[in-house]
Amino acid sequence: MIGIIGGTGTSSLKENYPIIREENITTKYGEAPTISILEIDNKEVAYIPRHSNGHSVPPHKINYRANIEALNIIGVSQVFATNSVGSLDTNIEPGSLLIPDNFIDFTHNRVCTFFDDEVVHIDCTEPYCERLRQIIISSGRVHPYGTYIATEGPRFETGAEIQFYKMIGGKVVGMTGVPEVVLAREKQMCYGSICAVTNYAASIYPHKLTITEVVDAMKDCEEKLIQIITKSIKKSNDNLNCECQNTLEDAII
Ligand SMILES: [Zn+2]
């Protein structure tokens, strides 16, 4: 089954498709938000709101393990995730989408693995599924590459931090991409992220964006997200044969 992990500003995503049923799943890591099974292109697609029902959980408090485990339990093997981000590059404008091909992790207070009781080191050279990335890239107008900088939050970054992130090659910055992508990988799922650029990060642009500009950018992104996810799901194949499924075989144990 295909899954969607919906981030900030994507609640209308599920309103665009018929809901077949809803699932409430309690995992050994805790209760997951209600998962809606939607019908998209005659396929059953599982939608989970990352920040829980009602957008109530801040990024640093999200139970990422429960979310991924719940999707795994209901049989999700490929995930399209949406993440709101700030741009580190004036060429990556608010309102546009970027499909990250790598990340650098600056989070420091999160549970980041399912392997707490055994020694397992998964390869993360290319952390995002390249097959899903190509499907997404071919489904809409996007920035096809870029390194995602993951921060702890909930505060926004300082100007000095942003200049540093830019210097080391970051293109966008956000608080929700990691450890989610890693946990999906540990469950041998295919995982692709669609980053919605809602603003320029601190100190990138000479003037601060107004609230109206940010709201307009979010609206732009939301419409584009619905289109690109719908197209991507149409192109996705259930009988996938992807190397993400062999992540644990190749892990150092
Ligand atoms: Zn894959």
Residues whose N, C-alpha, C, O or C-beta is under 5 A from the ligand:
A	BS01	ZN	C129 R131 C190 C242 E243 C244
